[in-house]
Amino acid sequence: MNQSGPAVEVTKDRNGILQVVLRNPRGASARVSLYGGQVLSWRTDRGEELLFASTKAIFKPPYAVRGGIPICFPQFGQRGSLEQHGFARNRIWIIDDNPPPLHPNDPSDKAYTDLLLKPSEDDLKIWPNSFEFRLRVSLTADGNLSLMSRIRNINYKPFSFSIAYLTYFSISDISEVRVEGLETLDYLDNLCQRERFTEQGDALTFESEVDRIYLGSRDTIAIFDHERKRTFLIQKQGLPDVGVWNPWEKKSKTMVDFGDEEYKEMLCVNGAAVEKPITLKPGEEWTGRLELSVVPSS
Ligand SMILES: O=P(O)(O)OC[C@H]1O[C@@H](O)[C@H](O)[C@@H](O)[C@@H]1O
C-alpha cells in the first residue's frame, strides 16, 4: 500500500478544500487537508471519530480550522514575532508525488501521504530561513495514526524553530477524563505569564481552564476516557514537551469558531518542542514523530 494505491485518494470536500484520504483494509480512515497540512479526521474501523472538530469551525482556506491536528511551526503560541502558532498551519502544502520510501523497519502495510511545505517569498520576508518541511501522515493496518515531520535547513545559516502538533482529541466529558504521564513534571503555565510550576504526583484531571506546557516528558502519555471506555495513547519521539489545553466555559464564549459548550467534548494534548527551540545548521535535518492509538479500557 502506498501513496498511489487504492488506499490513498485525493478528493475535495464540499467547500472545495483539497484533502488526502487514507484508508486501511479494515475500514479505518484519516483525512488530511492540503490547507495547513492539517489532519482533519481520524476514524476507527467502526466509523467512530477520534478527533474533535468544532461545529463552528470556519473553512476559509488557507487558514487552519478549529479541530483535528493543526501544526504549529516555526513558532509556538506568541513566543516570537510571527503570527500565533507560526505560519505553517495557514499555508497551502503540496503533495509529494514521489516520496522517499518508508524506513526499512517500517511496516509496509501503511497507507501514507507526504505533504511538503517550502517558504514562499512572502514567508521569507517574515522568517528569513529556507527550509523544507516534509510531513508524512500514515495510517497503519491497526488504525494507528502517525505524523512524522522532517524539517531540513536548506539555508546558508543556522535557524531555530519550535513545533507542536495541536491535537484535538474527541472525549466524552472533560470532567471525566484523566491524563497520565505528566505527573511530577515541571510546566509553564500560560495562564500565569508562563510561570514555572511542578505537577503533583496524581494523574491530571480537569475542572477549569488549562493552558500549560509540560517539560521533558516521557515518550508515552495516556488519556483515559471512562465513559467511552477508551484510552488514547500518544507516543512521541523528538518532542520533549507536551501542551495541554482546554479553554473551559469563559474562554469558549470568546472564540468565534468554537461552540460555547464544546469545551466539554475536547482536550488538546500536544506533542511539542517548545521550551528549547531546535537549531539546525545548514543542510541538517530534524525528525519528530507522533503516533496516536486508541485502546479499549474499563
Ligand atoms: O486559537 P488558536 O490560535 O488556534 O490557539 C488555541 C490554543 O492553542 C494552545 O496550544 C495554546 O496553548 C493556547 O494558548 C491557545 O489558545
PDBQT file of the ligand as one rigid body, heavy atoms in Angstrom, charges set to zero:
ROOT
HETATM    1  O1  LIG A 301      -6.805  29.816  18.847  1.00  0.00    +0.000 OA
HETATM    2  P1  LIG A 301      -5.501  29.192  18.432  1.00  0.00    +0.000 P 
HETATM    3  O2  LIG A 301      -4.529  30.171  17.869  1.00  0.00    +0.000 OA
HETATM    4  O3  LIG A 301      -5.740  28.032  17.479  1.00  0.00    +0.000 OA
HETATM    5  O4  LIG A 301      -4.838  28.597  19.717  1.00  0.00    +0.000 OA
HETATM    6  C1  LIG A 301      -5.526  27.709  20.508  1.00  0.00    +0.000 C 
HETATM    7  C2  LIG A 301      -4.727  27.397  21.766  1.00  0.00    +0.000 C 
HETATM    8  O5  LIG A 301      -3.627  26.588  21.407  1.00  0.00    +0.000 OA
HETATM    9  C3  LIG A 301      -2.936  26.082  22.539  1.00  0.00    +0.000 C 
HETATM   10  O6  LIG A 301      -1.912  25.234  22.105  1.00  0.00    +0.000 OA
HETATM   11  C4  LIG A 301      -2.331  27.234  23.298  1.00  0.00    +0.000 C 
HETATM   12  O7  LIG A 301      -1.629  26.732  24.408  1.00  0.00    +0.000 OA
HETATM   13  C5  LIG A 301      -3.439  28.182  23.721  1.00  0.00    +0.000 C 
HETATM   14  O8  LIG A 301      -2.881  29.302  24.380  1.00  0.00    +0.000 OA
HETATM   15  C6  LIG A 301      -4.237  28.610  22.517  1.00  0.00    +0.000 C 
HETATM   16  O9  LIG A 301      -5.343  29.397  22.955  1.00  0.00    +0.000 OA
ENDROOT
TORSDOF 0
